[in-house]
Amino acid sequence: MKEAARQQIARLGAIDIEPARPAPTAPALALLLALDAWSEPEDLFAGLGRDADARAALARTLVSLIDAGVIVVAETPEAAQDERFAEFWRWGAGAAHWFFGQKNPRFLQPEELEGVLAAQLAAHPAPPLFVRHDERRDRIDLPPPTDDAFLQIARARRSSRAFDPGAAVPAGVVADCLHAGLAIVGVFDGSVAGEGELPLAMAPSGGGRHPYEGFLLARRVDGLEPGVYHYGSAEHSLVPVDGDGALDVAPLLGDQAWFADAAAVIFLVAHFERTASKYTHPNALRVLLIEAGHIGQNVLLRACAHGLAATPTGALADRRVEAALALDPVRQAAVYAIGLGRRAAPSDPSGVRATRASGPARRGG
Ligand SMILES: Cc1cc2nc3c(=O)[nH]c(=O)nc-3n(C[C@H](O)[C@H](O)[C@H](O)COP(=O)(O)O)c2cc1C
């Protein structure tokens, strides 16, 4: 079928194509294939002779691809970035286009968001958000969950956005949150020959790579100067980070106003190389992103156990966060953040109503 379609297209276009080799038909694609390696502009025009129309078309295509950032020019910052990227990225162009392409989104403001979400809902009604067994005659009812200390903390965890704007949080509480998410608590021998000892943390990590580093943006943490700090997961310590000094939280987190009063934010920053150096299939990018969730949940549960208000977010203003945390935007990426603070009010601000002791909660924040 595919070959028949190729031949039909070739007849329609009155072109010759080799049976097994796709021929680039668009000039831009042909150019991109030719530009896989560094080229001199003169070489690209060499085959065109004095054909003014062809030269003009090539020049226009080249310039528009340069303007769009698809073609990089040697000895520019973009070229240097490209070369540094090629040193460690093992997951192909598709994964790179997706990952780097989704960064720095335009965040909708609350006034806009409501309208957009309402319009979406009108156009595409939401699908059921869980699968029910109530009609299933082959259903096996499970024993009720064990009502122990772990369940009580896990059930009590809610995203709470009501941060007390004046209160500080104790350093020990923030330290516990960092520890639960990121601390190295042991080592094991890697299963690959020559791999040596690998770290163990309280969150699992594919292949023992532990690609995340934790950064603390402290605004009101007792005993800590406001600033950005890197968490030492081996020493359970902090060192100051020489970022751009931005400490206003909302602009870093998609302009979400409710984060403005957070006393601290923990950022989880992926170091691609740690995972890519062991796993070269792009599935490893999926694994790396999953790991942020594991760490985040541990931080959230610890914060909940201490009675803090805590909310996670993936709405990171990448460029601003990279500047605040002094990150290398090629090799590192801030993936997830958790805002922390004292609860503004003792009542549950998330509006959750429980259904039954063992059932799913009815409504989230
Ligand atoms: C990956 C992820 C990203 C989230 N991003 C945001 C966010 O940007 N802003 C926010 O207020 N809450 C955010 N949340 C919190 C969810 O809104 C919240 O988990 C959900 O409403 C359910 O409430 P619960 O956390 O109390 O169970 C995020 C949660 C997850 C897991």
The ligand as an SDF file (V2000), in Angstrom:
LIG
                    3D

 31 33  0  0  0  0  0  0  0  0999 V2000
    1.5580   17.1760   38.7880 C   0  0  0  0  0  0  0  0  0  0  0  0
    0.6280   18.0880   39.5460 C   0  0  0  0  0  0  0  0  0  0  0  0
    0.5770   19.4200   39.2150 C   0  0  0  0  0  0  0  0  0  0  0  0
   -0.2440   20.3010   39.9300 C   0  0  0  0  0  0  0  0  0  0  0  0
   -0.2330   21.6160   39.6150 N   0  0  0  0  0  0  0  0  0  0  0  0
   -0.9450   22.4760   40.3810 C   0  0  0  0  0  0  0  0  0  0  0  0
   -0.8700   23.8620   40.1410 C   0  0  0  0  0  0  0  0  0  0  0  0
   -0.2030   24.3310   39.2270 O   0  0  0  0  0  0  0  0  0  0  0  0
   -1.5500   24.6910   40.9540 N   0  0  0  0  0  0  0  0  0  0  0  0
   -2.3010   24.2320   41.9870 C   0  0  0  0  0  0  0  0  0  0  0  0
   -2.8710   25.0530   42.6930 O   0  0  0  0  0  0  0  0  0  0  0  0
   -2.4010   22.9100   42.2310 N   0  0  0  0  0  0  0  0  0  0  0  0
   -1.7470   22.0280   41.4630 C   0  0  0  0  0  0  0  0  0  0  0  0
   -1.8050   20.6930   41.7160 N   0  0  0  0  0  0  0  0  0  0  0  0
   -2.6460   20.2130   42.8270 C   0  0  0  0  0  0  0  0  0  0  0  0
   -3.9750   19.6470   42.3300 C   0  0  0  0  0  0  0  0  0  0  0  0
   -4.8300   20.6970   41.9560 O   0  0  0  0  0  0  0  0  0  0  0  0
   -4.5680   18.8200   43.4470 C   0  0  0  0  0  0  0  0  0  0  0  0
   -3.7190   17.7140   43.6890 O   0  0  0  0  0  0  0  0  0  0  0  0
   -5.9780   18.3110   43.1080 C   0  0  0  0  0  0  0  0  0  0  0  0
   -6.8700   19.3750   43.0440 O   0  0  0  0  0  0  0  0  0  0  0  0
   -6.4550   17.2790   44.0930 C   0  0  0  0  0  0  0  0  0  0  0  0
   -6.4270   17.7790   45.3990 O   0  0  0  0  0  0  0  0  0  0  0  0
   -5.5650   17.1000   46.5480 P   0  0  0  0  0  0  0  0  0  0  0  0
   -4.1070   17.3680   46.2620 O   0  0  0  0  0  0  0  0  0  0  0  0
   -6.0140   17.7910   47.7970 O   0  0  0  0  0  0  0  0  0  0  0  0
   -5.8220   15.6310   46.5570 O   0  0  0  0  0  0  0  0  0  0  0  0
   -1.0430   19.7970   40.9850 C   0  0  0  0  0  0  0  0  0  0  0  0
   -1.0080   18.4370   41.2910 C   0  0  0  0  0  0  0  0  0  0  0  0
   -0.1810   17.5920   40.5880 C   0  0  0  0  0  0  0  0  0  0  0  0
   -0.1400   16.1390   40.9370 C   0  0  0  0  0  0  0  0  0  0  0  0
  1  2  1  0
  2  3  1  0
  2 30  2  0
  3  4  2  0
  4  5  1  0
  4 28  1  0
  5  6  2  0
  6  7  1  0
  6 13  1  0
  7  8  2  0
  7  9  1  0
  9 10  1  0
 10 11  2  0
 10 12  1  0
 12 13  2  0
 13 14  1  0
 14 15  1  0
 14 28  1  0
 15 16  1  0
 16 17  1  0
 16 18  1  0
 18 19  1  0
 18 20  1  0
 20 21  1  0
 20 22  1  0
 22 23  1  0
 23 24  1  0
 24 25  2  0
 24 26  1  0
 24 27  1  0
 28 29  2  0
 29 30  1  0
 30 31  1  0
M  END
$$$$
